[in-house]
């Protein structure tokens, strides 16, 4: 078999996982299972929330695996507050401390999310985990649009998340990090014991290795 054909065959043999089809919670953590999931595939038009500790790799994952278009050729909306912050930091306010214009960044982020939810298209949203009202807002939008909502949760050790913050030069305070740890711990514990949060069709648990093995979050 030619190298290109062999590569395509290996790629085709890797697993496409459809959260919510059979099991509402998919635990892909652990070395024995991490390499099996090459793609998480959702119905076109569904909403996906990516949550986890600051520094756990949410933004990196979203940039790497979220496609520009879904299977219908429609735009996939990737909503990440980090993208908004970086745009503002390159603008006229870049010389000011971030704390001064943080409210403007948050307002711009929520406006972009509002527009994406109203578009009817597929949406992937970066979620810090501490703001339950944001997830409730997205869940209401999903119900009104007769769409499903899914959670992708990065479960990494706190020390790994701290290292991720240091590598990008953007840490959070000890108090804020403790809040994030409690919120993410609640989400992970709920998924392990009772299923996805209220309003969610499915929850997918990823550790660092499983997230690295993932190639695509597709919508078809």
Backbone torsions as a table, in degrees:
resi	resn	phi	psi	omega
1	UNK	NA	135.5	179.3
2	UNK	-63.3	150.6	-178.4
3	UNK	-55.0	-41.8	-178.8
4	UNK	-65.7	-41.6	179.3
5	UNK	-66.8	-38.2	178.4
6	UNK	-64.5	-39.4	178.4
7	UNK	-63.1	-42.2	178.8
8	UNK	-64.7	-38.1	-179.6
9	UNK	-66.6	-41.8	178.2
10	UNK	-63.4	-40.7	-179.4
11	UNK	-65.3	-41.7	-179.9
12	UNK	-65.4	-30.9	-178.2
13	UNK	-72.6	-20.4	-179.1
14	UNK	-72.7	156.1	-166.9
15	UNK	-80.9	137.2	166.9
16	UNK	-101.8	119.9	-176.4
17	UNK	-105.7	129.9	-179.1
18	UNK	-111.7	91.0	-178.1
19	UNK	-58.5	137.8	177.3
20	UNK	90.8	-10.1	-179.2
21	UNK	-70.6	-55.3	-178.9
22	UNK	-112.7	-50.5	179.3
23	UNK	-110.5	137.3	179.8
24	UNK	-79.7	-21.7	175.4
25	UNK	-121.8	123.9	177.3
26	UNK	-114.8	113.4	179.9
27	UNK	-98.6	103.6	-179.0
28	UNK	-101.2	13.9	177.2
29	UNK	-74.8	151.5	176.9
30	UNK	106.6	139.2	-174.8
31	UNK	-61.4	-29.3	-176.9
32	UNK	-71.5	-22.0	-175.7
33	UNK	-115.9	-16.3	-169.4
34	UNK	-60.2	-36.9	-176.1
35	UNK	-77.4	-2.6	-174.0
36	UNK	-83.0	-23.3	-172.9
37	UNK	-101.8	101.5	175.3
38	UNK	-89.7	-28.4	-177.8
39	UNK	-142.6	134.7	164.6
40	UNK	-97.8	121.7	-174.6
41	UNK	-117.5	124.7	-179.2
42	UNK	-118.3	157.4	174.0
43	UNK	-62.1	141.9	177.6
44	UNK	-58.3	135.2	-178.5
45	UNK	95.2	-9.9	179.0
46	UNK	-75.0	167.2	-178.2
47	UNK	-114.8	137.1	-179.7
48	UNK	-127.5	128.0	175.5
49	UNK	-104.7	125.8	177.3
50	UNK	-104.9	117.4	-174.4
51	UNK	-127.2	163.2	179.7
52	UNK	156.9	176.3	-179.2
53	UNK	-64.6	151.6	170.3
54	UNK	-58.3	129.3	-178.1
55	UNK	90.9	0.2	-178.2
56	UNK	-78.7	-13.6	176.8
57	UNK	108.6	19.7	-177.6
58	UNK	-62.6	-51.6	-178.0
59	UNK	-63.8	-42.7	178.4
60	UNK	-59.9	-44.5	179.4
61	UNK	-62.4	-46.3	-178.0
62	UNK	-62.0	-42.4	179.3
63	UNK	-64.2	-33.4	-174.4
64	UNK	-82.8	-37.8	-168.0
65	UNK	-112.3	-11.5	-178.3
66	UNK	-88.1	120.5	-177.5
67	UNK	-77.1	163.5	178.1
68	UNK	-74.9	-30.1	-175.6
69	UNK	-128.5	151.4	174.1
70	UNK	-91.0	-175.2	-176.7
71	UNK	-65.7	-15.7	177.8
72	UNK	-91.7	-4.3	-176.0
73	UNK	87.6	5.9	178.1
74	UNK	-87.7	156.3	-177.6
75	UNK	-66.7	140.5	169.0
76	UNK	-98.6	124.2	-177.0
77	UNK	-89.5	115.9	176.6
78	UNK	-102.4	111.0	-174.7
79	UNK	-110.6	108.8	-176.2
80	UNK	-134.2	120.6	-179.6
81	UNK	-61.3	-25.9	178.8
82	UNK	-64.5	-37.5	176.8
83	UNK	-61.9	-43.0	179.8
84	UNK	-62.5	-45.4	-178.9
85	UNK	-60.2	-43.0	-178.5
86	UNK	-65.6	-35.8	176.6
87	UNK	-64.1	-42.6	179.5
88	UNK	-67.2	-36.0	180.0
89	UNK	-67.8	-23.5	176.6
90	UNK	-86.3	-7.0	-176.5
91	UNK	-92.8	-156.2	-173.9
92	UNK	-70.3	-19.9	-177.2
93	UNK	-91.7	8.5	-172.0
94	UNK	-63.3	-23.1	-179.1
95	UNK	-84.5	-8.7	-179.3
96	UNK	-89.8	152.2	173.6
97	UNK	-60.8	140.1	-176.6
98	UNK	-58.1	-34.3	-177.5
99	UNK	-58.3	-27.1	-177.6
100	UNK	-73.0	-33.7	-177.5
101	UNK	-114.0	12.3	176.5
102	UNK	-55.3	-42.9	178.6
103	UNK	-59.1	-35.2	178.6
104	UNK	-68.1	-38.5	177.8
105	UNK	-63.7	-44.2	179.8
106	UNK	-64.3	-41.4	178.5
107	UNK	-62.0	-42.5	179.0
108	UNK	-64.8	-38.0	178.4
109	UNK	-63.3	-47.4	-178.1
110	UNK	-69.5	-30.8	174.9
111	UNK	-65.5	-42.9	177.7
112	UNK	-63.3	-38.6	177.9
113	UNK	-65.4	-42.5	178.2
114	UNK	-57.9	-46.1	-179.4
115	UNK	-65.1	-40.9	-179.8
116	UNK	-64.5	-42.2	-179.6
117	UNK	-65.1	-35.4	179.9
118	UNK	-76.2	-15.6	-176.1
119	UNK	-71.4	-23.9	-176.1
120	UNK	81.8	0.0	-178.7
121	UNK	-88.5	176.7	175.4
122	UNK	-68.8	138.3	-174.8
123	UNK	-135.0	135.5	171.1
124	UNK	-121.5	123.0	-171.8
125	UNK	-118.1	131.0	171.0
126	UNK	-76.1	128.3	-177.6
127	UNK	-129.9	132.0	-177.9
128	UNK	-77.6	-16.0	177.4
129	UNK	95.3	-22.2	-174.5
130	UNK	-91.3	-15.6	-174.7
131	UNK	-105.8	88.3	-178.0
132	UNK	-63.3	-28.6	-177.8
133	UNK	-64.9	-30.1	178.1
134	UNK	-66.5	-43.6	178.6
135	UNK	-65.3	-36.3	176.9
136	UNK	-65.5	-39.8	177.6
137	UNK	-60.6	-47.1	179.9
138	UNK	-64.5	-38.7	179.3
139	UNK	-63.5	-41.0	177.6
140	UNK	-62.9	-41.1	179.3
141	UNK	-63.4	-39.5	178.5
142	UNK	-62.8	-43.8	-179.8
143	UNK	-63.6	-43.8	-178.9
144	UNK	-62.9	-33.8	-178.5
145	UNK	-92.8	7.1	-179.0
146	UNK	55.3	44.3	178.2
147	UNK	-120.3	166.7	179.4
148	UNK	-102.2	151.7	179.1
149	UNK	-117.9	136.0	-176.2
150	UNK	-129.7	150.2	178.6
151	UNK	-115.0	128.7	169.9
152	UNK	-113.2	116.5	-169.8
153	UNK	-116.8	118.2	177.7
154	UNK	-87.3	116.2	-178.1
155	UNK	-108.2	95.1	-180.0
156	UNK	-123.2	153.2	179.2
157	UNK	-61.0	147.7	-179.7
158	UNK	-55.5	-37.5	-178.0
159	UNK	-67.7	-31.3	176.5
160	UNK	-69.3	-41.3	178.4
161	UNK	-64.5	-41.2	177.5
162	UNK	-60.8	-41.4	178.3
163	UNK	-62.8	-38.6	177.2
164	UNK	-63.1	-38.4	177.0
165	UNK	-64.1	-43.6	-178.3
166	UNK	-64.9	-36.9	-177.3
167	UNK	-66.3	-28.3	179.0
168	UNK	-98.2	0.0	177.0
169	UNK	71.1	25.8	-178.3
170	UNK	-138.8	94.3	178.9
171	UNK	-96.6	168.8	173.2
172	UNK	-117.9	159.1	-178.3
173	UNK	-64.8	160.7	177.3
174	UNK	-59.6	-38.8	179.5
175	UNK	-64.4	-46.5	-179.3
176	UNK	-65.4	-39.7	-179.4
177	UNK	-65.3	-37.4	177.2
178	UNK	-62.6	-39.8	176.5
179	UNK	-61.9	-43.4	178.1
180	UNK	-62.0	-42.6	-179.1
181	UNK	-61.5	-42.4	179.5
182	UNK	-65.0	-42.7	-178.2
183	UNK	-64.9	-45.7	-179.2
184	UNK	-68.0	-37.4	177.9
185	UNK	-61.2	-38.6	177.5
186	UNK	-65.1	-42.9	-179.8
187	UNK	-63.5	-45.0	179.9
188	UNK	-64.7	-45.7	-179.6
189	UNK	-61.4	-40.6	179.2
190	UNK	-65.2	-42.8	180.0
191	UNK	-64.1	-38.2	-178.8
192	UNK	-70.1	-32.0	-172.2
193	UNK	-106.4	-39.6	-171.5
194	UNK	-121.2	-7.0	-179.9
195	UNK	105.3	-172.5	-177.4
196	UNK	-62.6	157.5	175.2
197	UNK	-59.5	160.1	180.0
198	UNK	-56.6	132.7	179.6
199	UNK	94.1	-10.0	-178.6
200	UNK	-99.4	137.7	176.1
201	UNK	-75.6	-37.9	-176.2
202	UNK	-149.7	163.3	173.3
203	UNK	-136.4	135.4	177.6
204	UNK	-119.0	125.7	179.7
205	UNK	-102.1	125.1	-179.9
206	UNK	-123.6	137.2	165.5
207	UNK	-96.5	-176.2	-175.2
208	UNK	-61.6	-41.0	-178.1
209	UNK	-68.4	-41.8	179.3
210	UNK	-63.9	-39.7	178.0
211	UNK	-63.9	-38.2	179.6
212	UNK	-67.9	-32.7	-179.5
213	UNK	-75.5	-22.9	-177.7
214	UNK	-68.2	133.8	-177.4
215	UNK	-107.6	-32.2	-173.7
216	UNK	-149.6	141.5	163.2
217	UNK	-111.0	99.0	-171.0
218	UNK	-104.1	159.7	178.6
219	UNK	-129.1	119.3	-176.2
220	UNK	-137.6	NA	NA
